[in-house]
């Protein structure tokens, strides 16, 4: 497993893994010799592109209006939809279930795409987006909740 895969799978900063490479060499070597997919399956971890069973009753509201029942949803879609609610308990649930790094990555990706588009379209009205995505007050608020988790 690569250092980047270790960081993603275990939700550990790469800086910590670099320290482990020298200070906790046996632990790092063990992780390095594991196959990513095998380790992922053993700890029930997910990637953004994985499709999982989604249970809407675990969240404050159902953001997938197509069904009120358990359904198959993409991890990216689940995280992206619930970040839109700005509900702290939902965001904490996402961090708990998927890991801070994945939730933060989806937040960054979502806002980068919005700002690349240049506007938010709401009911036929386009609201222009100016400045940098990471200076957006809503982005900062959600990122703060993720970082405080």
C-alpha positions as CSV (number, residue, x, y, z in Angstrom):
1,X,0.0,0.0,0.0
2,X,1.4,3.4,-0.8
3,X,1.7,6.2,1.7
4,X,-1.1,8.1,0.0
5,X,-3.4,5.1,0.3
6,X,-2.5,4.6,3.9
7,X,-3.4,8.2,4.6
8,X,-6.7,7.9,2.8
9,X,-7.7,4.6,4.3
10,X,-6.6,5.2,7.9
11,X,-7.5,9.0,7.9
12,X,-3.9,9.8,9.1
13,X,-2.0,12.8,7.8
14,X,0.9,12.0,5.5
15,X,3.2,13.9,7.9
16,X,2.4,11.4,10.6
17,X,3.1,8.5,8.2
18,X,6.5,10.1,7.3
19,X,7.3,10.2,11.0
20,X,6.2,6.6,11.3
21,X,8.5,5.6,8.4
22,X,11.5,6.6,10.6
23,X,10.3,6.3,14.2
24,X,7.9,3.3,14.0
25,X,9.5,1.5,11.1
26,X,7.9,-1.9,11.8
27,X,4.4,-0.5,11.8
28,X,5.0,1.5,8.6
29,X,6.6,-1.6,6.9
30,X,3.6,-3.7,8.0
31,X,1.2,-1.1,6.4
32,X,3.3,-0.8,3.3
33,X,3.2,-4.5,2.8
34,X,-0.6,-4.8,3.0
35,X,-2.7,-4.8,-0.2
36,X,-4.9,-1.7,-0.3
37,X,-8.1,-3.5,-1.3
38,X,-7.6,-6.2,1.3
39,X,-7.0,-3.7,4.1
40,X,-10.0,-1.6,2.9
41,X,-12.3,-4.7,3.0
42,X,-11.0,-5.8,6.4
43,X,-11.9,-2.5,8.1
44,X,-15.0,-1.8,6.0
45,X,-13.6,1.4,4.6
46,X,-15.1,3.1,1.5
47,X,-13.8,5.3,-1.3
48,X,-15.8,8.2,-2.8
49,X,-16.7,6.2,-5.8
50,X,-18.0,3.2,-3.9
51,X,-21.8,2.5,-3.9
52,X,-23.1,1.6,-0.5
53,X,-26.4,0.9,1.3
54,X,-27.7,4.3,2.4
55,X,-30.1,4.5,5.4
56,X,-31.9,7.9,5.4
57,X,-33.2,7.5,8.9
58,X,-29.6,8.0,10.2
59,X,-29.7,11.6,9.2
60,X,-31.8,14.6,10.1
61,X,-33.7,14.6,6.7
62,X,-33.7,12.5,3.6
63,X,-31.7,14.2,0.9
64,X,-32.6,11.4,-1.6
65,X,-36.2,12.2,-2.2
66,X,-36.6,9.2,-4.6
67,X,-37.1,6.8,-1.7
68,X,-37.6,6.8,2.1
69,X,-36.2,3.2,2.3
70,X,-32.7,1.9,2.4
71,X,-31.1,2.5,-1.1
72,X,-27.9,2.1,-3.0
73,X,-26.1,5.5,-3.3
74,X,-22.6,6.6,-4.2
75,X,-20.5,7.8,-1.2
76,X,-19.7,11.0,-3.0
77,X,-23.4,11.8,-3.5
78,X,-24.2,11.1,0.1
79,X,-21.5,13.4,1.4
80,X,-22.1,16.1,-1.1
81,X,-25.9,16.2,-0.5
82,X,-25.5,16.3,3.3
83,X,-22.8,19.0,3.2
84,X,-25.4,21.1,1.5
85,X,-27.6,21.0,4.6
86,X,-24.9,22.6,6.8
87,X,-26.4,20.6,9.7
88,X,-23.6,20.0,12.2
89,X,-24.9,16.6,13.4
90,X,-25.2,15.4,9.8
91,X,-21.7,16.6,9.0
92,X,-20.3,14.9,12.2
93,X,-22.1,11.7,11.2
94,X,-20.4,11.9,7.7
95,X,-17.0,12.4,9.4
96,X,-17.6,9.5,11.7
97,X,-18.9,7.1,9.0
98,X,-16.5,8.0,6.1
99,X,-13.6,9.8,7.7
100,X,-12.6,13.5,7.8
101,X,-10.3,13.3,4.9
102,X,-12.9,12.0,2.5
103,X,-15.5,14.5,3.7
104,X,-13.0,17.3,3.4
105,X,-12.1,16.1,-0.1
106,X,-15.7,16.1,-1.3
107,X,-16.2,19.6,0.2
108,X,-13.2,21.0,-1.7
109,X,-14.2,19.2,-4.9
110,X,-17.8,20.5,-4.7
111,X,-16.8,24.1,-4.2
112,X,-14.0,24.0,-6.8
113,X,-16.6,22.8,-9.3
114,X,-19.1,25.5,-8.3
115,X,-16.5,28.3,-8.6
116,X,-15.2,26.9,-11.9
117,X,-18.7,27.1,-13.2
118,X,-18.8,30.7,-12.0
119,X,-22.4,30.8,-10.7
120,X,-25.1,29.0,-8.7
121,X,-28.3,28.4,-10.6
122,X,-31.5,28.7,-8.6
123,X,-35.0,28.6,-10.1
124,X,-33.9,30.3,-13.3
125,X,-31.8,32.9,-11.6
126,X,-28.0,32.7,-11.7
127,X,-26.0,33.9,-8.7
128,X,-22.5,34.8,-9.7
129,X,-19.6,33.5,-7.6
130,X,-16.7,35.8,-7.1
131,X,-13.3,35.3,-5.4
132,X,-11.8,32.0,-4.4
133,X,-13.8,29.0,-3.3
134,X,-11.9,28.6,-0.1
135,X,-12.8,32.2,1.0
136,X,-16.6,31.5,0.7
137,X,-18.2,32.0,4.2
138,X,-20.3,28.8,3.8
139,X,-17.2,26.8,2.8
140,X,-15.4,28.1,5.8
141,X,-18.3,27.2,8.2
142,X,-18.6,23.7,6.9
143,X,-14.8,23.2,6.9
144,X,-14.7,24.4,10.5
145,X,-17.3,21.7,11.5
146,X,-15.2,19.0,9.8
147,X,-12.0,20.2,11.3
148,X,-13.6,20.4,14.8
149,X,-14.8,16.8,14.6
